[in-house]
């Protein structure tokens, strides 16, 4: 059985780090065709929209240490350091 998973492409670096910290699976990092922007592709289990609303409203909570660790990890993945 072939199950197709829904994905969401995010360009906001810090929101991507937040999603990773919140437990969403980062499927891949894709560079734009001009190489100037990175897109973070997450598997969407149907909760990303709600999580994004909580993130924007400032009501979402994640571990600060884990968030910093994921920011560093994503910087390494995207060669931003």
PyMOL commands that set and color helices and strands:
alter all, ss='L'
color gray80, all
select helices_A, chain A and resi 13-21+48-57+64-78
alter helices_A, ss='H'
color red, helices_A
select strands_A, chain A and resi 7-10+26-31+38-43
alter strands_A, ss='S'
color yellow, strands_A
deselect
rebuild
show_as cartoon
